[in-house]
């Protein structure tokens, strides 16, 4: 099965930007094209929150809290998904996880995703 590897987490100041990447390993090109991708975030003591999703046919959806600030995209030739995050606030801090599933269902439910990365940490300071 697919292995997802995130990168790009860092410590930034309020109002700053980051770009997270998630590359899939252990899969072939044809299977990758059928994946949908999502980013979730989690802070200690809380559940994993869906942030953004992009389906296999490039339809995207966002949590209300990040609309207009975050952009999810994918570069299929590199089998990589991205999360561009702008105007970051302390509310955006947390561990960010990449997740993948088969098909084009537009969902931010954790139970809909089979494959998960290990996470990359985002810290936002004032």
One Martini backbone bead per residue (centre of mass of N, CA, C, O) as a GRO file, in nm:
protein
  126
    1UNK     BB    1   0.101   0.032   0.004
    2UNK     BB    2   0.079   0.347   0.079
    3UNK     BB    3   0.316   0.611   0.144
    4UNK     BB    4   0.327   0.896   0.354
    5UNK     BB    5   0.515   1.214   0.316
    6UNK     BB    6   0.582   1.479   0.509
    7UNK     BB    7   0.641   1.840   0.466
    8UNK     BB    8   0.710   2.191   0.591
    9UNK     BB    9   0.721   2.225   0.871
   10UNK     BB   10   0.702   2.509   1.104
   11UNK     BB   11   0.811   2.821   1.234
   12UNK     BB   12   0.587   3.099   1.267
   13UNK     BB   13   0.440   3.392   1.221
   14UNK     BB   14   0.200   3.586   1.231
   15UNK     BB   15   0.102   3.593   0.885
   16UNK     BB   16   0.230   3.368   0.766
   17UNK     BB   17   0.390   3.106   0.563
   18UNK     BB   18   0.316   2.777   0.416
   19UNK     BB   19   0.441   2.460   0.266
   20UNK     BB   20   0.301   2.159   0.215
   21UNK     BB   21   0.404   1.814   0.176
   22UNK     BB   22   0.297   1.507  -0.014
   23UNK     BB   23   0.435   1.194  -0.062
   24UNK     BB   24   0.419   0.908  -0.255
   25UNK     BB   25   0.488   0.570  -0.171
   26UNK     BB   26   0.456   0.256  -0.320
   27UNK     BB   27   0.344   0.357  -0.601
   28UNK     BB   28   0.176   0.392  -0.891
   29UNK     BB   29   0.057   0.597  -1.126
   30UNK     BB   30  -0.226   0.475  -1.180
   31UNK     BB   31  -0.313   0.474  -0.881
   32UNK     BB   32  -0.274   0.770  -0.807
   33UNK     BB   33  -0.499   0.892  -1.000
   34UNK     BB   34  -0.729   0.772  -0.776
   35UNK     BB   35  -0.669   0.977  -0.570
   36UNK     BB   36  -0.742   1.133  -0.268
   37UNK     BB   37  -0.683   1.440  -0.076
   38UNK     BB   38  -0.578   1.528   0.262
   39UNK     BB   39  -0.597   1.763   0.535
   40UNK     BB   40  -0.493   1.752   0.872
   41UNK     BB   41  -0.546   1.850   1.220
   42UNK     BB   42  -0.368   1.858   1.547
   43UNK     BB   43  -0.423   1.889   1.890
   44UNK     BB   44  -0.388   1.856   2.202
   45UNK     BB   45  -0.693   1.697   2.307
   46UNK     BB   46  -0.782   1.662   2.006
   47UNK     BB   47  -0.913   1.611   1.721
   48UNK     BB   48  -0.920   1.551   1.395
   49UNK     BB   49  -0.903   1.807   1.143
   50UNK     BB   50  -1.041   1.913   0.863
   51UNK     BB   51  -0.915   2.124   0.593
   52UNK     BB   52  -0.852   1.962   0.308
   53UNK     BB   53  -0.964   1.871  -0.031
   54UNK     BB   54  -0.865   1.653  -0.313
   55UNK     BB   55  -0.950   1.510  -0.590
   56UNK     BB   56  -0.892   1.317  -0.866
   57UNK     BB   57  -1.057   1.569  -1.028
   58UNK     BB   58  -0.980   1.852  -0.872
   59UNK     BB   59  -1.164   1.879  -0.634
   60UNK     BB   60  -1.232   2.128  -0.382
   61UNK     BB   61  -1.216   2.158  -0.015
   62UNK     BB   62  -1.307   2.352   0.288
   63UNK     BB   63  -1.271   2.479   0.570
   64UNK     BB   64  -1.393   2.762   0.700
   65UNK     BB   65  -1.125   2.855   0.858
   66UNK     BB   66  -0.948   2.849   0.556
   67UNK     BB   67  -1.085   3.014   0.370
   68UNK     BB   68  -0.871   3.208   0.157
   69UNK     BB   69  -0.579   3.082   0.277
   70UNK     BB   70  -0.602   2.798   0.160
   71UNK     BB   71  -0.425   2.556  -0.064
   72UNK     BB   72  -0.498   2.283  -0.262
   73UNK     BB   73  -0.279   2.045  -0.427
   74UNK     BB   74  -0.143   1.879  -0.729
   75UNK     BB   75   0.134   1.669  -0.857
   76UNK     BB   76   0.112   1.401  -1.042
   77UNK     BB   77   0.401   1.346  -1.153
   78UNK     BB   78   0.502   1.354  -0.830
   79UNK     BB   79   0.306   1.243  -0.627
   80UNK     BB   80   0.187   1.532  -0.503
   81UNK     BB   81   0.085   1.717  -0.225
   82UNK     BB   82  -0.058   2.037  -0.121
   83UNK     BB   83  -0.025   2.314   0.133
   84UNK     BB   84  -0.124   2.637   0.126
   85UNK     BB   85  -0.034   2.883   0.381
   86UNK     BB   86  -0.201   3.175   0.494
   87UNK     BB   87  -0.241   3.380   0.742
   88UNK     BB   88  -0.137   3.287   1.009
   89UNK     BB   89  -0.244   3.144   1.314
   90UNK     BB   90  -0.276   3.001   1.620
   91UNK     BB   91  -0.517   2.816   1.512
   92UNK     BB   92  -0.311   2.659   1.300
   93UNK     BB   93  -0.181   2.502   1.496
   94UNK     BB   94  -0.006   2.184   1.447
   95UNK     BB   95  -0.063   1.871   1.333
   96UNK     BB   96  -0.001   1.762   1.004
   97UNK     BB   97  -0.202   1.557   0.787
   98UNK     BB   98  -0.187   1.317   0.550
   99UNK     BB   99  -0.438   1.187   0.314
  100UNK     BB  100  -0.577   0.883   0.156
  101UNK     BB  101  -0.799   0.787  -0.122
  102UNK     BB  102  -1.029   0.646  -0.301
  103UNK     BB  103  -1.155   0.854  -0.520
  104UNK     BB  104  -1.425   1.136  -0.531
  105UNK     BB  105  -1.484   1.192  -0.247
  106UNK     BB  106  -1.599   1.468  -0.055
  107UNK     BB  107  -1.393   1.449   0.232
  108UNK     BB  108  -1.341   1.513   0.615
  109UNK     BB  109  -1.330   1.218   0.714
  110UNK     BB  110  -1.127   1.008   0.876
  111UNK     BB  111  -1.280   0.730   0.804
  112UNK     BB  112  -1.227   0.768   0.479
  113UNK     BB  113  -0.921   0.707   0.544
  114UNK     BB  114  -0.643   0.489   0.489
  115UNK     BB  115  -0.407   0.693   0.444
  116UNK     BB  116  -0.112   0.792   0.643
  117UNK     BB  117   0.082   1.007   0.789
  118UNK     BB  118   0.303   1.136   1.047
  119UNK     BB  119   0.358   1.432   1.021
  120UNK     BB  120   0.363   1.799   1.059
  121UNK     BB  121   0.484   2.080   1.220
  122UNK     BB  122   0.293   2.368   1.334
  123UNK     BB  123   0.408   2.697   1.426
  124UNK     BB  124   0.255   2.985   1.594
  125UNK     BB  125   0.375   3.315   1.649
  126UNK     BB  126   0.376   3.653   1.789
   0.00000   0.00000   0.00000
